[in-house]
Amino acid sequence: MFVYYPQGVCSQMIEVDLDGDVIKEVKFTGGCHGNLQAVSKLVVGMTVDEACEKLEGIRCGFKPTSCADQMCKALKAARSAE
């Protein structure tokens, strides 16, 4: 599992497991538990690019980012680390 520490959001850690470019699992620590469980399940089976095409750039209220946006950063970092 690749570990990413998001910035500017409520979640404190994002764990990502990829199979090549395909998302196998995403786990959030902290944040809005129900919503983040849903987002994590929805992206399983997608490629990093497919998920980020839908979620990158989403903002949370007045913040310039969101947990979904930070997840895209985590996914791209995990892909680069492989």
N, CA, C and O atoms as a printed pandas DataFrame, in Angstrom:
     atom_number atom_name residue_name chain_id  residue_number  x_coord  y_coord  z_coord
0              1         N          MET        A               1    0.845   -1.191    0.000
1              2        CA          MET        A               1    0.000    0.000    0.000
2              3         C          MET        A               1    0.883    1.245    0.000
3              4         O          MET        A               1    1.839    1.352    0.768
4              5         N          PHE        A               2    0.542    2.165   -0.868
5              6        CA          PHE        A               2    1.216    3.454   -0.923
6              7         C          PHE        A               2    0.504    4.391    0.050
7              8         O          PHE        A               2   -0.726    4.453    0.051
8              9         N          VAL        A               3    1.245    5.114    0.867
9             10        CA          VAL        A               3    0.672    6.025    1.861
10            11         C          VAL        A               3    0.908    7.464    1.423
11            12         O          VAL        A               3    2.020    7.844    1.057
12            13         N          TYR        A               4   -0.166    8.259    1.467
13            14        CA          TYR        A               4   -0.112    9.672    1.068
14            15         C          TYR        A               4   -0.729   10.504    2.188
15            16         O          TYR        A               4   -1.756   10.128    2.752
16            17         N          TYR        A               5   -0.112   11.619    2.505
17            18        CA          TYR        A               5   -0.619   12.517    3.546
18            19         C          TYR        A               5   -1.184   13.771    2.875
19            20         O          TYR        A               5   -0.433   14.635    2.422
20            21         N          PRO        A               6   -2.525   13.861    2.817
21            22        CA          PRO        A               6   -3.166   14.962    2.103
22            23         C          PRO        A               6   -2.976   16.309    2.802
23            24         O          PRO        A               6   -2.705   16.376    4.001
24            25         N          GLN        A               7   -3.126   17.369    2.022
25            26        CA          GLN        A               7   -2.972   18.736    2.523
26            27         C          GLN        A               7   -4.285   19.497    2.343
27            28         O          GLN        A               7   -4.931   19.394    1.300
28            29         N          GLY        A               8   -4.673   20.255    3.356
29            30        CA          GLY        A               8   -5.806   21.162    3.238
30            31         C          GLY        A               8   -7.179   20.539    3.338
31            32         O          GLY        A               8   -8.170   21.167    2.967
32            33         N          VAL        A               9   -7.259   19.300    3.837
33            34        CA          VAL        A               9   -8.549   18.612    3.972
34            35         C          VAL        A               9   -8.645   17.961    5.351
35            36         O          VAL        A               9   -7.671   17.942    6.105
36            37         N          CYS        A              10   -9.809   17.435    5.671
37            38        CA          CYS        A              10  -10.031   16.813    6.981
38            39         C          CYS        A              10   -9.365   15.443    7.106
39            40         O          CYS        A              10   -8.911   15.070    8.188
40            41         N          SER        A              11   -9.306   14.699    6.012
41            42        CA          SER        A              11   -8.665   13.387    6.106
42            43         C          SER        A              11   -7.170   13.570    6.371
43            44         O          SER        A              11   -6.555   14.540    5.928
44            45         N          GLN        A              12   -6.607   12.612    7.107
45            46        CA          GLN        A              12   -5.212   12.726    7.538
46            47         C          GLN        A              12   -4.265   11.817    6.768
47            48         O          GLN        A              12   -3.058   12.055    6.728
48            49         N          MET        A              13   -4.826   10.760    6.150
49            50        CA          MET        A              13   -3.981    9.818    5.435
50            51         C          MET        A              13   -4.828    9.107    4.378
51            52         O          MET        A              13   -6.004    8.817    4.598
52            53         N          ILE        A              14   -4.207    8.832    3.224
53            54        CA          ILE        A              14   -4.853    8.068    2.169
54            55         C          ILE        A              14   -3.910    6.929    1.801
55            56         O          ILE        A              14   -2.741    7.154    1.487
56            57         N          GLU        A              15   -4.431    5.702    1.843
57            58        CA          GLU        A              15   -3.663    4.530    1.454
58            59         C          GLU        A              15   -4.205    4.029    0.120
59            60         O          GLU        A              15   -5.415    3.884   -0.053
60            61         N          VAL        A              16   -3.303    3.767   -0.817
61            62        CA          VAL        A              16   -3.684    3.393   -2.178
62            63         C          VAL        A              16   -3.001    2.088   -2.558
63            64         O          VAL        A              16   -1.808    1.907   -2.315
64            65         N          ASP        A              17   -3.766    1.184   -3.155
65            66        CA          ASP        A              17   -3.205   -0.062   -3.681
66            67         C          ASP        A              17   -3.586   -0.141   -5.158
67            68         O          ASP        A              17   -4.767   -0.178   -5.503
68            69         N          LEU        A              18   -2.579   -0.167   -6.021
69            70        CA          LEU        A              18   -2.792   -0.242   -7.462
70            71         C          LEU        A              18   -2.298   -1.574   -8.000
71            72         O          LEU        A              18   -1.386   -2.186   -7.445
72            73         N          ASP        A              19   -2.913   -2.010   -9.085
73            74        CA          ASP        A              19   -2.425   -3.139   -9.868
74            75         C          ASP        A              19   -2.070   -2.556  -11.226
75            76         O          ASP        A              19   -2.914   -2.471  -12.118
76            77         N          GLY        A              20   -0.819   -2.157  -11.373
77            78        CA          GLY        A              20   -0.430   -1.398  -12.560
78            79         C          GLY        A              20   -1.051   -0.019  -12.481
79            80         O          GLY        A              20   -0.686    0.777  -11.617
80            81         N          ASP        A              21   -1.987    0.273  -13.373
81            82        CA          ASP        A              21   -2.673    1.559  -13.402
82            83         C          ASP        A              21   -4.115    1.448  -12.890
83            84         O          ASP        A              21   -4.854    2.433  -12.890
84            85         N          VAL        A              22   -4.509    0.248  -12.455
85            86        CA          VAL        A              22   -5.885    0.006  -12.014
86            87         C          VAL        A              22   -5.964    0.068  -10.490
87            88         O          VAL        A              22   -5.128   -0.498   -9.786
88            89         N          ILE        A              23   -6.981    0.762   -9.999
89            90        CA          ILE        A              23   -7.163    0.944   -8.559
90            91         C          ILE        A              23   -7.743   -0.329   -7.949
91            92         O          ILE        A              23   -8.825   -0.775   -8.333
92            93         N          LYS        A              24   -7.014   -0.912   -6.993
93            94        CA          LYS        A              24   -7.483   -2.095   -6.270
94            95         C          LYS        A              24   -8.186   -1.711   -4.975
95            96         O          LYS        A              24   -9.187   -2.321   -4.599
96            97         N          GLU        A              25   -7.651   -0.687   -4.288
97            98        CA          GLU        A              25   -8.204   -0.298   -2.995
98            99         C          GLU        A              25   -7.738    1.101   -2.629
99           100         O          GLU        A              25   -6.613    1.497   -2.934
100          101         N          VAL        A              26   -8.627    1.849   -1.965
101          102        CA          VAL        A              26   -8.296    3.156   -1.403
102          103         C          VAL        A              26   -8.878    3.202    0.000
103          104         O          VAL        A              26  -10.043    2.861    0.203
104          105         N          LYS        A              27   -8.075    3.621    0.968
105          106        CA          LYS        A              27   -8.540    3.764    2.361
106          107         C          LYS        A              27   -8.194    5.156    2.847
107          108         O          LYS        A              27   -7.067    5.619    2.673
108          109         N          PHE        A              28   -9.162    5.822    3.455
109          110        CA          PHE        A              28   -8.957    7.134    4.058
110          111         C          PHE        A              28   -8.925    6.995    5.568
111          112         O          PHE        A              28   -9.650    6.178    6.137
112          113         N          THR        A              29   -8.087    7.788    6.218
113          114        CA          THR        A              29   -8.104    7.928    7.671
114          115         C          THR        A              29   -8.552    9.351    7.952
115          116         O          THR        A              29   -7.955   10.310    7.463
116          117         N          GLY        A              30   -9.606    9.480    8.742
117          118        CA          GLY        A              30  -10.177   10.792    9.033
118          119         C          GLY        A              30  -11.109   11.232    7.925
119          120         O          GLY        A              30  -11.304   10.516    6.942
120          121         N          GLY        A              31  -11.679   12.408    8.085
121          122        CA          GLY        A              31  -12.594   12.936    7.084
122          123         C          GLY        A              31  -14.015   12.438    7.292
123          124         O          GLY        A              31  -14.334   11.874    8.339
124          125         N          CYS        A              32  -14.857   12.643    6.304
125          126        CA          CYS        A              32  -16.277   12.252    6.344
126          127         C          CYS        A              32  -16.386   10.766    6.007
127          128         O          CYS        A              32  -16.415   10.385    4.837
128          129         N          HIS        A              33  -16.444    9.953    7.020
129          130        CA          HIS        A              33  -16.291    8.507    6.891
130          131         C          HIS        A              33  -17.212    7.884    5.838
131          132         O          HIS        A              33  -16.743    7.139    4.976
132          133         N          GLY        A              34  -18.482    8.171    5.893
133          134        CA          GLY        A              34  -19.430    7.566    4.948
134          135         C          GLY        A              34  -19.148    7.970    3.515
135          136         O          GLY        A              34  -19.105    7.120    2.626
136          137         N          ASN        A              35  -18.958    9.243    3.285
137          138        CA          ASN        A              35  -18.689    9.721    1.925
138          139         C          ASN        A              35  -17.385    9.155    1.380
139          140         O          ASN        A              35  -17.311    8.779    0.210
140          141         N          LEU        A              36  -16.371    9.093    2.211
141          142        CA          LEU        A              36  -15.075    8.607    1.741
142          143         C          LEU        A              36  -15.080    7.101    1.505
143          144         O          LEU        A              36  -14.354    6.606    0.643
144          145         N          GLN        A              37  -15.898    6.364    2.270
145          146        CA          GLN        A              37  -16.064    4.938    1.989
146          147         C          GLN        A              37  -16.708    4.755    0.621
147          148         O          GLN        A              37  -16.314    3.883   -0.152
148          149         N          ALA        A              38  -17.708    5.594    0.332
149          150        CA          ALA        A              38  -18.411    5.505   -0.948
150          151         C          ALA        A              38  -17.471    5.828   -2.103
151          152         O          ALA        A              38  -17.411    5.084   -3.082
152          153         N          VAL        A              39  -16.742    6.926   -1.996
153          154        CA          VAL        A              39  -15.803    7.311   -3.055
154          155         C          VAL        A              39  -14.775    6.206   -3.261
155          156         O          VAL        A              39  -14.442    5.868   -4.397
156          157         N          SER        A              40  -14.274    5.645   -2.167
157          158        CA          SER        A              40  -13.265    4.584   -2.257
158          159         C          SER        A              40  -13.790    3.374   -3.014
159          160         O          SER        A              40  -13.067    2.795   -3.824
160          161         N          LYS        A              41  -15.026    2.983   -2.767
161          162        CA          LYS        A              41  -15.607    1.817   -3.444
162          163         C          LYS        A              41  -15.909    2.112   -4.910
163          164         O          LYS        A              41  -15.759    1.241   -5.767
164          165         N          LEU        A              42  -16.333    3.339   -5.195
165          166        CA          LEU        A              42  -16.690    3.686   -6.569
166          167         C          LEU        A              42  -15.493    3.665   -7.515
167          168         O          LEU        A              42  -15.651    3.356   -8.696
168          169         N          VAL        A              43  -14.314    3.985   -7.024
169          170        CA          VAL        A              43  -13.152    4.060   -7.916
170          171         C          VAL        A              43  -12.444    2.721   -8.114
171          172         O          VAL        A              43  -11.592    2.609   -8.995
172          173         N          VAL        A              44  -12.771    1.715   -7.324
173          174        CA          VAL        A              44  -12.137    0.396   -7.484
174          175         C          VAL        A              44  -12.453   -0.138   -8.883
175          176         O          VAL        A              44  -13.605   -0.141   -9.315
176          177         N          GLY        A              45  -11.419   -0.585   -9.573
177          178        CA          GLY        A              45  -11.564   -1.115  -10.924
178          179         C          GLY        A              45  -11.319   -0.079  -12.009
179          180         O          GLY        A              45  -11.116   -0.432  -13.170
180          181         N          MET        A              46  -11.336    1.202  -11.638
181          182        CA          MET        A              46  -11.029    2.259  -12.604
182          183         C          MET        A              46   -9.521    2.405  -12.738
183          184         O          MET        A              46   -8.768    1.998  -11.854
184          185         N          THR        A              47   -9.088    2.987  -13.846
185          186        CA          THR        A              47   -7.689    3.369  -13.951
186          187         C          THR        A              47   -7.512    4.681  -13.190
187          188         O          THR        A              47   -8.488    5.362  -12.874
188          189         N          VAL        A              48   -6.277    5.023  -12.903
189          190        CA          VAL        A              48   -5.986    6.289  -12.234
190          191         C          VAL        A              48   -6.536    7.448  -13.059
191          192         O          VAL        A              48   -7.151    8.363  -12.511
192          193         N          ASP        A              49   -6.319    7.413  -14.368
193          194        CA          ASP        A              49   -6.787    8.505  -15.226
194          195         C          ASP        A              49   -8.306    8.610  -15.261
195          196         O          ASP        A              49   -8.844    9.718  -15.259
196          197         N          GLU        A              50   -9.011    7.474  -15.292
197          198        CA          GLU        A              50  -10.480    7.497  -15.293
198          199         C          GLU        A              50  -11.010    8.146  -14.021
199          200         O          GLU        A              50  -11.897    8.998  -14.078
200          201         N          ALA        A              51  -10.470    7.745  -12.875
201          202        CA          ALA        A              51  -10.937    8.292  -11.596
202          203         C          ALA        A              51  -10.626    9.784  -11.508
203          204         O          ALA        A              51  -11.475   10.575  -11.097
204          205         N          CYS        A              52   -9.430   10.162  -11.887
205          206        CA          CYS        A              52   -9.022   11.562  -11.763
206          207         C          CYS        A              52   -9.737   12.457  -12.756
207          208         O          CYS        A              52   -9.951   13.638  -12.481
208          209         N          GLU        A              53  -10.108   11.917  -13.902
209          210        CA          GLU        A              53  -10.886   12.691  -14.868
210          211         C          GLU        A              53  -12.213   13.141  -14.256
211          212         O          GLU        A              53  -12.706   14.226  -14.563
212          213         N          LYS        A              54  -12.787   12.303  -13.391
213          214        CA          LYS        A              54  -14.070   12.607  -12.755
214          215         C          LYS        A              54  -13.929   13.434  -11.481
215          216         O          LYS        A              54  -14.803   14.244  -11.172
216          217         N          LEU        A              55  -12.840   13.242  -10.741
217          218        CA          LEU        A              55  -12.761   13.779   -9.379
218          219         C          LEU        A              55  -11.749   14.900   -9.168
219          220         O          LEU        A              55  -11.872   15.671   -8.217
220          221         N          GLU        A              56  -10.765   14.998  -10.033
221          222        CA          GLU        A              56   -9.725   16.008   -9.851
222          223         C          GLU        A              56  -10.311   17.413   -9.974
223          224         O          GLU        A              56  -11.103   17.689  -10.875
224          225         N          GLY        A              57   -9.917   18.289   -9.066
225          226        CA          GLY        A              57  -10.370   19.675   -9.101
226          227         C          GLY        A              57  -11.617   19.959   -8.291
227          228         O          GLY        A              57  -12.020   21.116   -8.173
228          229         N          ILE        A              58  -12.244   18.925   -7.725
229          230        CA          ILE        A              58  -13.419   19.149   -6.877
230          231         C          ILE        A              58  -12.975   19.886   -5.625
231          232         O          ILE        A              58  -11.940   19.578   -5.035
232          233         N          ARG        A              59  -13.772   20.856   -5.236
233          234        CA          ARG        A              59  -13.461   21.655   -4.045
234          235         C          ARG        A              59  -14.430   21.307   -2.926
235          236         O          ARG        A              59  -15.556   20.879   -3.179
236          237         N          CYS        A              60  -13.987   21.491   -1.696
237          238        CA          CYS        A              60  -14.821   21.273   -0.506
238          239         C          CYS        A              60  -15.118   22.638    0.104
239          240         O          CYS        A              60  -14.254   23.243    0.739
240          241         N          GLY        A              61  -16.333   23.115   -0.090
241          242        CA          GLY        A              61  -16.701   24.425    0.440
242          243         C          GLY        A              61  -15.778   25.503   -0.102
243          244         O          GLY        A              61  -15.604   25.626   -1.314
244          245         N          PHE        A              62  -15.189   26.280    0.789
245          246        CA          PHE        A              62  -14.299   27.378    0.401
246          247         C          PHE        A              62  -12.853   26.925    0.189
247          248         O          PHE        A              62  -12.008   27.717   -0.229
248          249         N          LYS        A              63  -12.573   25.664    0.474
249          250        CA          LYS        A              63  -11.204   25.152    0.341
250          251         C          LYS        A              63  -10.844   24.998   -1.140
251          252         O          LYS        A              63  -11.726   24.740   -1.960
252          253         N          PRO        A              64   -9.578   25.150   -1.490
253          254        CA          PRO        A              64   -9.164   25.003   -2.886
254          255         C          PRO        A              64   -9.025   23.543   -3.329
255          256         O          PRO        A              64   -8.666   23.275   -4.476
256          257         N          THR        A              65   -9.307   22.605   -2.430
257          258        CA          THR        A              65   -9.168   21.175   -2.713
258          259         C          THR        A              65  -10.256   20.419   -1.972
259          260         O          THR        A              65  -11.086   21.029   -1.299
260          261         N          SER        A              66  -10.261   19.114   -2.086
261          262        CA          SER        A              66  -11.206   18.244   -1.376
262          263         C          SER        A              66  -10.517   16.901   -1.166
263          264         O          SER        A              66   -9.426   16.667   -1.685
264          265         N          CYS        A              67  -11.158   16.023   -0.403
265          266        CA          CYS        A              67  -10.584   14.686   -0.215
266          267         C          CYS        A              67  -10.519   13.935   -1.541
267          268         O          CYS        A              67   -9.565   13.194   -1.782
268          269         N          ALA        A              68  -11.516   14.115   -2.402
269          270        CA          ALA        A              68  -11.500   13.455   -3.714
270          271         C          ALA        A              68  -10.345   13.981   -4.568
271          272         O          ALA        A              68   -9.663   13.207   -5.240
272          273         N          ASP        A              69  -10.127   15.289   -4.540
273          274        CA          ASP        A              69   -9.020   15.900   -5.269
274          275         C          ASP        A              69   -7.680   15.405   -4.717
275          276         O          ASP        A              69   -6.764   15.097   -5.479
276          277         N          GLN        A              70   -7.576   15.332   -3.412
277          278        CA          GLN        A              70   -6.352   14.833   -2.788
278          279         C          GLN        A              70   -6.138   13.349   -3.094
279          280         O          GLN        A              70   -4.999   12.898   -3.216
280          281         N          MET        A              71   -7.231   12.593   -3.217
281          282        CA          MET        A              71   -7.110   11.191   -3.585
282          283         C          MET        A              71   -6.461   11.075   -4.964
283          284         O          MET        A              71   -5.654   10.175   -5.193
284          285         N          CYS        A              72   -6.804   11.968   -5.872
285          286        CA          CYS        A              72   -6.177   11.950   -7.206
286          287         C          CYS        A              72   -4.680   12.192   -7.101
287          288         O          CYS        A              72   -3.895   11.558   -7.806
288          289         N          LYS        A              73   -4.283   13.101   -6.228
289          290        CA          LYS        A              73   -2.853   13.336   -6.018
290          291         C          LYS        A              73   -2.197   12.062   -5.474
291          292         O          LYS        A              73   -1.092   11.704   -5.882
292          293         N          ALA        A              74   -2.887   11.379   -4.548
293          294        CA          ALA        A              74   -2.363   10.134   -3.984
294          295         C          ALA        A              74   -2.260    9.060   -5.061
295          296         O          ALA        A              74   -1.260    8.345   -5.128
296          297         N          LEU        A              75   -3.275    8.941   -5.898
297          298        CA          LEU        A              75   -3.256    7.928   -6.958
298          299         C          LEU        A              75   -2.114    8.166   -7.937
299          300         O          LEU        A              75   -1.420    7.228   -8.329
300          301         N          LYS        A              76   -1.923    9.418   -8.329
301          302        CA          LYS        A              76   -0.855    9.733   -9.271
302          303         C          LYS        A              76    0.528    9.517   -8.643
303          304         O          LYS        A              76    1.457    9.059   -9.308
304          305         N          ALA        A              77    0.647    9.853   -7.355
305          306        CA          ALA        A              77    1.924    9.623   -6.663
306          307         C          ALA        A              77    2.209    8.132   -6.541
307          308         O          ALA        A              77    3.351    7.703   -6.704
308          309         N          ALA        A              78    1.171    7.336   -6.254
309          310        CA          ALA        A              78    1.336    5.885   -6.139
310          311         C          ALA        A              78    1.748    5.292   -7.487
311          312         O          ALA        A              78    2.600    4.405   -7.548
312          313         N          ARG        A              79    1.147    5.781   -8.550
313          314        CA          ARG        A              79    1.488    5.277   -9.891
314          315         C          ARG        A              79    2.949    5.613  -10.221
315          316         O          ARG        A              79    3.664    4.793  -10.796
316          317         N          SER        A              80    3.378    6.806   -9.858
317          318        CA          SER        A              80    4.765    7.222  -10.125
318          319         C          SER        A              80    5.764    6.424   -9.301
319          320         O          SER        A              80    6.898    6.213   -9.730
320          321         N          ALA        A              81    5.345    5.977   -8.113
321          322        CA          ALA        A              81    6.239    5.264   -7.205
322          323         C          ALA        A              81    6.467    3.818   -7.652
323          324         O          ALA        A              81    7.432    3.185   -7.222
324          325         N          GLU        A              82    5.599    3.296   -8.500
325          326        CA          GLU        A              82    5.726    1.884   -8.908
326          327         C          GLU        A              82    6.820    1.696   -9.915
327          328         O          GLU        A              82    7.061    0.575  -10.362
